[in-house]
């Protein structure tokens, strides 16, 4: 799929420059865009992007509030998807227990 191809390319770019918050962010968004979404990969890369963005903000003194807000929105999306997955799994267990 296109998302998988994008993620392969991004992984190579991250190997070249693992301090680039934008690459980590795009990888997280690509993982969310995969079908089905790869929530664990997305969370990992988005958290790393946030960490790098916060370091850059401290180092430069420039505000990265807008970028951090976007990253946080995607992290929230990951958390929602994880919670939905857990609820679905619990409902499935309950149905199996009722049989």
VEXPALO-375592 format. One record per residue: x, y, z of N, C-alpha, C, O in turn; residue number from 1. Coordinates in pm, 1 decimal. Layout:
! residues N
+----------+----------+----------+----------+----------+----------+----------+----------+----------+----------+----------+----------+-----+
:     n.c1 :     n.c2 :     n.c3 :    ca.c1 :    ca.c2 :    ca.c3 :     c.c1 :     c.c2 :     c.c3 :     o.c1 :     o.c2 :     o.c3 : pos :
+----------+----------+----------+----------+----------+----------+----------+----------+----------+----------+----------+----------+-----+
:        X :        Y :        Z :        X :        Y :        Z :        X :        Y :        Z :        X :        Y :        Z : NUM :
...
+----------+----------+----------+----------+----------+----------+----------+----------+----------+----------+----------+----------+-----+
***
This chain:
! residues 99
+----------+----------+----------+----------+----------+----------+----------+----------+----------+----------+----------+----------+-----+
:     n.c1 :     n.c2 :     n.c3 :    ca.c1 :    ca.c2 :    ca.c3 :     c.c1 :     c.c2 :     c.c3 :     o.c1 :     o.c2 :     o.c3 : pos :
+----------+----------+----------+----------+----------+----------+----------+----------+----------+----------+----------+----------+-----+
:     83.3 :   -119.1 :      0.0 :      0.0 :      0.0 :      0.0 :     87.3 :    124.7 :      0.0 :    207.2 :    119.2 :     27.2 :   1 :
:     25.1 :    234.8 :    -30.7 :     96.0 :    362.3 :    -35.7 :    151.6 :    400.4 :    102.1 :    263.7 :    449.9 :    113.3 :   2 :
:     71.4 :    376.6 :    206.3 :    117.0 :    408.6 :    342.7 :    240.2 :    325.8 :    378.5 :    334.1 :    377.3 :    439.2 :   3 :
:    240.0 :    197.6 :    341.3 :    355.2 :    111.5 :    369.5 :    480.2 :    160.8 :    296.9 :    589.4 :    162.0 :    353.6 :   4 :
:    463.1 :    201.9 :    169.4 :    576.6 :    253.0 :     92.1 :    629.9 :    382.0 :    155.1 :    750.9 :    402.1 :    164.3 :   5 :
:    538.7 :    468.3 :    197.9 :    579.1 :    593.4 :    262.4 :    656.1 :    564.2 :    390.6 :    757.4 :    628.1 :    418.9 :   6 :
:    607.4 :    467.0 :    468.1 :    672.2 :    433.1 :    594.9 :    811.9 :    374.7 :    572.1 :    903.5 :    401.6 :    649.8 :   7 :
:    828.6 :    294.9 :    465.7 :    960.8 :    240.2 :    433.7 :   1058.0 :    352.9 :    401.3 :   1171.4 :    353.1 :    449.2 :   8 :
:   1013.5 :    449.2 :    319.7 :   1097.8 :    562.4 :    283.7 :   1130.8 :    646.3 :    407.1 :   1245.6 :    686.4 :    426.5 :   9 :
:   1030.6 :    672.5 :    489.9 :   1052.2 :    752.4 :    610.7 :   1149.1 :    683.4 :    706.2 :   1231.7 :    749.3 :    769.4 :  10 :
:   1139.2 :    551.7 :    716.6 :   1231.7 :    477.5 :    803.8 :   1375.9 :    498.3 :    757.1 :   1465.9 :    515.3 :    839.4 :  11 :
:   1397.9 :    497.1 :    625.5 :   1532.5 :    521.2 :    572.0 :   1578.4 :    663.3 :    603.0 :   1693.8 :    685.1 :    639.8 :  12 :
:   1487.4 :    760.4 :    588.0 :   1522.3 :    900.0 :    616.0 :   1553.9 :    920.5 :    763.9 :   1645.3 :    995.3 :    798.5 :  13 :
:   1477.6 :    853.6 :    851.2 :   1502.8 :    864.4 :    995.4 :   1638.8 :    804.4 :   1030.7 :   1708.8 :    855.0 :   1118.5 :  14 :
:   1676.1 :    695.1 :    961.0 :   1808.8 :    636.6 :    983.6 :   1918.1 :    738.4 :    952.5 :   2020.9 :    742.8 :   1020.0 :  15 :
:   1894.8 :    821.0 :    848.6 :   1992.2 :    922.7 :    808.1 :   1994.7 :   1040.4 :    905.4 :   2100.7 :   1097.5 :    930.7 :  16 :
:   1877.1 :   1077.5 :    960.7 :   1866.4 :   1195.7 :   1046.1 :   1762.3 :   1169.7 :   1154.9 :   1645.6 :   1206.0 :   1140.5 :  17 :
:   1806.4 :   1106.2 :   1264.0 :   1711.3 :   1067.2 :   1369.1 :   1680.1 :   1180.1 :   1467.1 :   1613.1 :   1158.5 :   1568.0 :  18 :
:   1729.0 :   1301.0 :   1437.0 :   1698.7 :   1416.5 :   1521.7 :   1594.8 :   1508.3 :   1456.4 :   1566.8 :   1616.6 :   1507.8 :  19 :
:   1538.4 :   1465.5 :   1344.3 :   1443.6 :   1547.2 :   1270.1 :   1301.2 :   1517.8 :   1317.0 :   1243.3 :   1414.9 :   1282.2 :  20 :
:   1246.1 :   1608.7 :   1395.8 :   1112.8 :   1588.6 :   1453.3 :   1006.2 :   1573.4 :   1345.6 :    911.0 :   1497.2 :   1362.6 :  21 :
:   1021.8 :   1645.7 :   1234.4 :    921.3 :   1638.4 :   1127.1 :    913.3 :   1498.8 :   1066.7 :    804.2 :   1450.5 :   1036.3 :  22 :
:   1028.8 :   1433.2 :   1048.9 :   1027.8 :   1296.7 :    995.0 :    954.3 :   1201.6 :   1089.4 :    875.1 :   1118.3 :   1045.4 :  23 :
:    981.1 :   1214.6 :   1218.9 :    914.2 :   1129.0 :   1317.3 :    763.4 :   1154.6 :   1315.0 :    683.7 :   1061.2 :   1323.9 :  24 :
:    725.1 :   1282.1 :   1303.1 :    583.3 :   1319.6 :   1298.9 :    515.1 :   1259.7 :   1175.9 :    408.0 :   1199.7 :   1186.2 :  25 :
:    578.5 :   1276.6 :   1059.3 :    518.2 :   1225.1 :    935.6 :    506.5 :   1073.3 :    942.0 :    407.8 :   1016.9 :    894.8 :  26 :
:    606.3 :   1006.6 :   1000.0 :    600.4 :    859.8 :   1014.3 :    481.8 :    821.4 :   1102.0 :    410.5 :    725.7 :   1071.9 :  27 :
:    460.6 :    895.9 :   1210.4 :    346.2 :    868.1 :   1297.7 :    214.2 :    885.6 :   1225.4 :    123.3 :    804.0 :   1240.4 :  28 :
:    203.3 :    991.9 :   1146.8 :     80.1 :   1017.4 :   1071.3 :     60.5 :    908.7 :    964.7 :    -51.8 :    864.0 :    941.7 :  29 :
:    169.4 :    866.5 :    900.1 :    160.1 :    759.7 :    799.6 :    111.0 :    629.6 :    863.5 :     28.8 :    558.5 :    805.6 :  30 :
:    161.8 :    598.9 :    983.3 :    118.4 :    476.9 :   1053.2 :    -30.0 :    485.0 :   1087.7 :   -100.6 :    384.2 :   1082.6 :  31 :
:    -77.3 :    604.0 :   1122.5 :   -220.4 :    622.8 :   1149.8 :   -302.2 :    606.9 :   1022.4 :   -416.8 :    562.1 :   1025.9 :  32 :
:   -241.1 :    644.5 :    908.7 :   -311.3 :    638.0 :    781.0 :   -310.0 :    500.3 :    717.1 :   -377.7 :    477.1 :    616.9 :  33 :
:   -233.4 :    409.3 :    774.6 :   -228.5 :    272.6 :    721.2 :   -365.4 :    207.5 :    740.0 :   -446.2 :    251.6 :    821.7 :  34 :
:   -389.2 :    102.1 :    662.9 :   -517.7 :     33.5 :    673.9 :   -493.9 :   -113.1 :    705.6 :   -451.6 :   -187.2 :    616.9 :  35 :
:   -519.0 :   -158.5 :    828.0 :   -569.9 :    -81.8 :    942.4 :   -459.1 :      5.2 :   1003.6 :   -340.8 :    -19.8 :    980.5 :  36 :
:   -497.4 :    107.8 :   1082.0 :   -396.4 :    194.0 :   1143.5 :   -303.1 :    114.8 :   1234.7 :   -347.3 :     28.0 :   1309.9 :  37 :
:   -174.4 :    145.4 :   1227.3 :    -75.1 :     83.7 :   1315.5 :    -56.2 :    178.7 :   1433.9 :     34.1 :    262.4 :   1435.1 :  38 :
:   -143.2 :    163.3 :   1532.4 :   -150.8 :    258.7 :   1643.3 :    -24.1 :    258.4 :   1728.2 :     20.5 :    364.4 :   1772.0 :  39 :
:     34.4 :    141.6 :   1752.1 :    155.6 :    134.7 :   1835.3 :    272.4 :    207.4 :   1767.9 :    344.7 :    283.1 :   1832.7 :  40 :
:    290.2 :    184.0 :   1638.2 :    396.4 :    252.4 :   1563.3 :    370.0 :    402.6 :   1561.1 :    461.5 :    482.8 :   1579.7 :  41 :
:    244.7 :    439.8 :   1538.2 :    208.6 :    581.8 :   1534.5 :    240.5 :    648.2 :   1668.4 :    303.2 :    754.1 :   1672.0 :  42 :
:    197.8 :    586.3 :   1777.6 :    221.9 :    642.5 :   1910.8 :    370.5 :    661.2 :   1936.8 :    413.5 :    766.8 :   1983.2 :  43 :
:    448.3 :    558.8 :   1906.7 :    592.6 :    563.3 :   1929.2 :    655.3 :    681.3 :   1855.1 :    731.0 :    758.7 :   1913.8 :  44 :
:    624.0 :    694.9 :   1726.4 :    685.2 :    799.7 :   1644.8 :    634.2 :    938.9 :   1682.5 :    710.7 :   1035.2 :   1679.8 :  45 :
:    507.7 :    950.3 :   1717.2 :    453.3 :   1080.7 :   1757.2 :    512.6 :   1126.9 :   1890.5 :    543.1 :   1244.9 :   1907.6 :  46 :
:    528.8 :   1033.8 :   1984.5 :    590.4 :   1069.7 :   2113.3 :    734.9 :   1115.8 :   2093.0 :    779.5 :   1211.2 :   2156.7 :  47 :
:    807.8 :   1047.5 :   2003.5 :    945.6 :   1086.5 :   1973.2 :    948.0 :   1224.2 :   1907.0 :   1034.2 :   1306.2 :   1938.6 :  48 :
:    854.5 :   1250.5 :   1815.8 :    845.7 :   1381.2 :   1749.9 :    821.1 :   1490.8 :   1852.6 :    881.3 :   1598.0 :   1845.9 :  49 :
:    731.9 :   1463.1 :   1948.0 :    700.4 :   1561.6 :   2051.8 :    823.7 :   1592.0 :   2136.3 :    853.9 :   1707.6 :   2165.7 :  50 :
:    893.8 :   1486.0 :   2174.5 :   1015.4 :   1500.3 :   2255.7 :   1119.4 :   1586.0 :   2182.3 :   1177.5 :   1677.3 :   2240.9 :  51 :
:   1142.3 :   1556.2 :   2054.3 :   1240.3 :   1630.7 :   1975.9 :   1196.2 :   1776.1 :   1955.8 :   1279.2 :   1867.0 :   1957.6 :  52 :
:   1067.1 :   1797.4 :   1937.0 :   1015.3 :   1932.3 :   1917.9 :   1031.9 :   2014.9 :   2045.7 :   1065.1 :   2133.3 :   2039.7 :  53 :
:   1008.9 :   1952.4 :   2160.2 :   1026.4 :   2022.2 :   2287.9 :   1173.2 :   2059.2 :   2310.1 :   1202.9 :   2167.5 :   2360.6 :  54 :
:   1264.7 :   1969.9 :   2272.7 :   1408.1 :   1997.4 :   2284.2 :   1446.0 :   2114.5 :   2192.7 :   1520.5 :   2204.0 :   2232.8 :  55 :
:   1394.5 :   2112.9 :   2070.5 :   1424.2 :   2220.6 :   1974.9 :   1372.2 :   2354.2 :   2026.9 :   1437.9 :   2457.4 :   2013.5 :  56 :
:   1254.1 :   2350.4 :   2086.2 :   1193.6 :   2472.6 :   2140.4 :   1280.5 :   2529.7 :   2252.5 :   1303.2 :   2650.5 :   2259.0 :  57 :
:   1328.7 :   2442.0 :   2340.5 :   1415.9 :   2486.0 :   2449.8 :   1548.4 :   2541.0 :   2397.3 :   1599.6 :   2641.8 :   2446.0 :  58 :
:   1602.4 :   2472.2 :   2296.7 :   1733.1 :   2509.6 :   2243.7 :   1727.6 :   2643.6 :   2169.7 :   1817.3 :   2726.6 :   2184.3 :  59 :
:   1622.8 :   2664.0 :   2090.9 :   1616.2 :   2785.2 :   2008.0 :   1542.4 :   2899.6 :   2075.9 :   1561.8 :   3016.0 :   2041.0 :  60 :
:   1458.4 :   2866.9 :   2172.4 :   1377.4 :   2970.0 :   2236.2 :   1258.0 :   3011.0 :   2151.5 :   1179.3 :   3096.5 :   2192.2 :  61 :
:   1243.7 :   2950.2 :   2033.0 :   1130.0 :   2979.5 :   1946.3 :   1013.0 :   2890.6 :   1985.2 :   1031.1 :   2774.3 :   2021.1 :  62 :
:    892.5 :   2946.7 :   1977.9 :    774.2 :   2870.2 :   2014.0 :    741.3 :   2767.4 :   1905.9 :    739.1 :   2798.6 :   1786.8 :  63 :
:    716.3 :   2646.3 :   1949.4 :    671.5 :   2538.5 :   1860.3 :    529.9 :   2497.4 :   1899.5 :    488.7 :   2383.8 :   1875.8 :  64 :
:    455.6 :   2590.3 :   1959.6 :    324.2 :   2557.6 :   2015.0 :    230.6 :   2498.2 :   1910.2 :    157.7 :   2403.1 :   1938.3 :  65 :
:    232.8 :   2554.2 :   1790.0 :    142.6 :   2506.5 :   1684.3 :    175.4 :   2362.0 :   1645.8 :     86.4 :   2277.9 :   1633.2 :  66 :
:    306.0 :   2334.9 :   1627.3 :    347.9 :   2199.4 :   1591.3 :    318.0 :   2101.0 :   1704.7 :    271.5 :   1989.6 :   1680.8 :  67 :
:    345.3 :   2143.5 :   1828.3 :    318.1 :   2055.6 :   1943.3 :    169.4 :   2026.6 :   1955.5 :    130.1 :   1915.9 :   1992.3 :  68 :
:     86.8 :   2125.8 :   1924.6 :    -58.4 :   2105.9 :   1929.8 :   -101.0 :   2000.8 :   1826.6 :   -182.9 :   1913.9 :   1856.2 :  69 :
:    -45.2 :   2009.2 :   1706.0 :    -77.9 :   1910.3 :   1602.4 :    -34.6 :   1770.0 :   1645.1 :   -108.8 :   1673.3 :   1628.0 :  70 :
:     85.3 :   1760.3 :   1700.4 :    135.0 :   1630.0 :   1746.9 :     42.0 :   1576.0 :   1855.7 :      4.5 :   1458.8 :   1853.1 :  71 :
:      4.8 :   1661.6 :   1951.3 :    -84.6 :   1619.1 :   2059.7 :   -219.2 :   1571.3 :   2006.9 :   -275.8 :   1475.7 :   2060.0 :  72 :
:   -271.0 :   1636.4 :   1903.1 :   -399.1 :   1594.1 :   1844.8 :   -387.7 :   1451.9 :   1789.0 :   -479.1 :   1371.0 :   1805.2 :  73 :
:   -276.1 :   1422.1 :   1723.6 :   -256.6 :   1287.1 :   1669.6 :   -233.2 :   1185.4 :   1780.9 :   -277.5 :   1071.0 :   1770.4 :  74 :
:   -163.7 :   1226.1 :   1888.0 :   -144.1 :   1135.5 :   2002.2 :   -280.4 :   1103.9 :   2064.7 :   -306.2 :    989.6 :   2102.5 :  75 :
:   -366.5 :   1203.3 :   2075.5 :   -502.6 :   1182.7 :   2128.1 :   -579.1 :   1085.6 :   2038.4 :   -651.8 :    998.9 :   2086.9 :  76 :
:   -561.8 :   1101.1 :   1907.6 :   -626.6 :   1010.2 :   1812.6 :   -579.1 :    866.6 :   1836.0 :   -659.2 :    773.3 :   1833.6 :  77 :
:   -449.2 :    849.4 :   1858.7 :   -393.9 :    716.2 :   1888.6 :   -456.0 :    659.4 :   2015.8 :   -496.3 :    543.2 :   2020.0 :  78 :
:   -463.1 :    742.8 :   2119.1 :   -518.8 :    697.6 :   2247.1 :   -664.4 :    655.1 :   2230.4 :   -707.4 :    555.9 :   2289.2 :  79 :
:   -740.4 :    730.1 :   2150.3 :   -880.9 :    697.0 :   2124.9 :   -891.9 :    563.7 :   2051.5 :   -974.8 :    479.7 :   2086.3 :  80 :
:   -808.0 :    544.9 :   1949.8 :   -809.5 :    419.4 :   1873.7 :   -772.4 :    301.0 :   1963.1 :   -832.5 :    194.0 :   1953.5 :  81 :
:   -672.0 :    321.0 :   2051.0 :   -632.7 :    214.2 :   2144.9 :   -748.4 :    179.5 :   2237.8 :   -777.0 :     62.1 :   2261.5 :  82 :
:   -815.4 :    283.4 :   2290.9 :   -927.2 :    261.1 :   2383.3 :  -1040.7 :    188.2 :   2312.2 :  -1100.6 :     96.5 :   2368.4 :  83 :
:  -1070.6 :    228.5 :   2188.9 :  -1177.0 :    163.2 :   2111.5 :  -1143.6 :     15.8 :   2088.1 :  -1230.9 :    -70.5 :   2096.5 :  84 :
:  -1017.1 :    -11.8 :   2058.8 :   -970.8 :   -149.0 :   2034.4 :   -986.7 :   -233.8 :   2160.9 :  -1030.4 :   -348.8 :   2154.9 :  85 :
:   -950.2 :   -174.5 :   2276.8 :   -962.1 :   -246.5 :   2403.6 :  -1107.8 :   -275.0 :   2437.4 :  -1141.0 :   -383.6 :   2484.9 :  86 :
:  -1195.3 :   -176.5 :   2412.5 :  -1338.4 :   -195.5 :   2439.7 :  -1393.2 :   -306.2 :   2350.6 :  -1467.7 :   -392.3 :   2397.5 :  87 :
:  -1356.9 :   -304.8 :   2222.4 :  -1403.3 :   -407.7 :   2128.6 :  -1355.9 :   -546.1 :   2172.6 :  -1431.1 :   -643.3 :   2164.4 :  88 :
:  -1231.0 :   -555.0 :   2219.4 :  -1176.4 :   -683.2 :   2264.8 :  -1249.9 :   -732.2 :   2388.9 :  -1278.3 :   -851.3 :   2401.6 :  89 :
:  -1281.2 :   -640.0 :   2481.2 :  -1354.4 :   -677.5 :   2602.5 :  -1495.6 :   -725.1 :   2569.0 :  -1544.5 :   -822.3 :   2626.5 :  90 :
:  -1561.1 :   -655.1 :   2474.6 :  -1696.2 :   -696.1 :   2433.8 :  -1693.8 :   -833.6 :   2370.0 :  -1784.7 :   -914.2 :   2390.3 :  91 :
:  -1587.9 :   -860.4 :   2291.6 :  -1573.4 :   -990.7 :   2227.5 :  -1556.0 :  -1100.0 :   2333.5 :  -1614.7 :  -1207.6 :   2322.7 :  92 :
:  -1474.1 :  -1071.3 :   2437.0 :  -1454.4 :  -1167.1 :   2546.2 :  -1584.6 :  -1193.4 :   2618.2 :  -1615.6 :  -1307.8 :   2651.5 :  93 :
:  -1661.9 :  -1087.2 :   2642.8 :  -1790.9 :  -1101.2 :   2712.1 :  -1885.8 :  -1189.2 :   2630.9 :  -1955.8 :  -1273.6 :   2686.8 :  94 :
:  -1888.1 :  -1169.1 :   2496.6 :  -1974.8 :  -1249.4 :   2410.2 :  -1934.3 :  -1395.8 :   2414.2 :  -2019.4 :  -1484.5 :   2418.4 :  95 :
:  -1801.6 :  -1421.0 :   2412.7 :  -1752.6 :  -1559.2 :   2417.1 :  -1785.9 :  -1623.7 :   2551.2 :  -1814.1 :  -1743.3 :   2557.8 :  96 :
:  -1782.7 :  -1544.7 :   2657.5 :  -1813.1 :  -1597.5 :   2790.6 :  -1960.8 :  -1632.8 :   2803.8 :  -1997.1 :  -1723.2 :   2879.1 :  97 :
:  -2045.8 :  -1561.4 :   2730.6 :  -2188.8 :  -1587.2 :   2737.1 :  -2229.0 :  -1713.5 :   2662.7 :  -2338.5 :  -1765.2 :   2684.7 :  98 :
:  -2143.7 :  -1763.9 :   2576.1 :  -2178.6 :  -1882.9 :   2495.5 :  -2169.9 :  -2009.4 :   2574.8 :  -2196.0 :  -2117.4 :   2521.7 :  99 :
+----------+----------+----------+----------+----------+----------+----------+----------+----------+----------+----------+----------+-----+
***
